[in-house]
Amino acid sequence: MSELSYSLHLGSDKNRKPSSRNMAKNNASGSTSLSNNAIQNARGLSRVDKHNYRKYDNNTELIEIIRGTSSLYDDVKKLYEEEFKEAVDEYNSRQTRDDRKIIDYFKKISDNSKNDLACEIIIELGDKKYWDTKDDKFKHKMTNVFKEQVSDLEEQLPNFKIASAIIHYDETSPHLHIVGVPIKYKNKNGMKKQVGKGDVFTRDSLRRLQDKMRTLCIASFNKEYGLNDILKKKEKGRNKDINVKDMGNYQVMKDQMEKDKKALEIASKKSNELDKSTTDIKDTVNNLKKAPIIKNTYTISEDDKNKILEYIDKVDKTNSDFKRTEKLSVTLNNVDTELEENRQKIKILTENNEALSLKVDTLFKNIDNKNKEIKELKKDNKHLEELLNHFKDLFNRLINFIKHKILGKDKEREDYWEFSKDLYEHGIFSEKTITDIKEDYNWSKEYDKDKRKDDYEIGM
């Protein structure tokens, strides 16, 4: 089980530092992942394009595009066209002066020093030490992990529209470059939809995003690799350690450790008593008197004999307690190992649960948004239905008006018949409508013909 670091950072000029240039010398591409990802204008976008796609040395074998094309510049321009065209058209329709109309929003933002044209996010899981031990096949399995990170980012940050996502496998560790445009909506001034880095990326929103994305990333990684690795702790003050009290067998372990603590106290007390007895026995032995007849033999009194026997008994008991203490030490080590293993297991389960919760929360948010969209569509549909009925009524009134004129005088009949044919030829009248009008036209002609004949016969 490994502990992996995770980083998600946004907007930096670190690539300009000498230390970053030195780092680049050790990479296969001669570059570093610390690019100038504060993309302020079209020129900066071109630089990022060349860096991310290795266009400065045509070394593209170890990069993988998972979103966008081989031209970051074109991808961002296309995104601007898709996202802002309607807002630009709406804004221009409200302008009475041509010089205030927006011709090219991409160029307008690029020329404005107050706004960033786009933003770059770099995501990395694991450090150099971890990846140095892995082969290329193992590394390239990160493709699926990073694809999920792109999808997760879109779900967690819907106001950040992604134009490009590309993986670098040619540096110290696999990492993902994401370039996109942050958007703010419902603006009171100017366009209703605008570029808005400061609104989308605040210190708090970025911190929350990092917390969510790191949880989702380790879950995707373990699923892809079939591992149970965990994340390294974040900086101090930003972690929540697993509480041992949350473990199911915590109370049992606690009770056992209390008993073991008492046993250790007893063993310690006996050890101190044994130290004192040892001193007494040494004094007794040193004060023994030699036997008067037998060489190298000492005499001992009954009291001293009893002292030595008591000492031996204490040694035996203390030795027995020591053996139990040794067993206790092993038990404590086992408990400590078990606690650590449980910590790791709980951390894995916690991270997996957090990742699942994020997915569920996102799903519910999407459902809520879809329900709101459906509600709005129902309103729009009702309005459209009313408009449709209104135009149907106008259309029927037009047809009735034409039919009425066709039943009138000869000149009007011919004029409105020609007008009806013209509407039919331009697709305004259907086959059925023109047929109905033609029947009225023919009937009117026959009627006038018969009427003139009757008038002639009466005149005769």
Secondary structure, 3 states (H helix, E strand, C coil): CCEECEEEEECCCHHHCHHHHHHHCCCCCCCCCCCCCEECCHHHHHHHHHHHCCCCCCCCCCEEEEECCCCHHHHHHHHHHHHHHHHHHHHHHCCCCHHHCCCCHHHHHHCCCCCCCEEEEEEEECCHHHHCCCCHHHHHCHHHHHHHHHHHHHHHCCCEEEEEEEEECCCCCCEEEEEEEEEECCCCCCCCCEECHHHHCCHHHHHHHHHHHHHHHHHHHHHHHCCCCEECCCCCCCCCCCCHHHCCCHHHHHHHHHHHHHHHHHHHHHHHHHHHHHHHHHHHHHCCEECCCCCCCEECCHHHHHHHHHHHHHHHHHHHHHHHHHHHHHHHHHHHHHHHHHHHHHHHHHHHHHHHHHHHHHHHHHHHHHHHHHHHHHHHHHHHHHHHHHHHHHHHHHHHHHHHHHCCCHHHHHHHHHHHHHHHHCCCCCHHHHHHHHHHHHHHHHHHHHHHHHHHHHHC
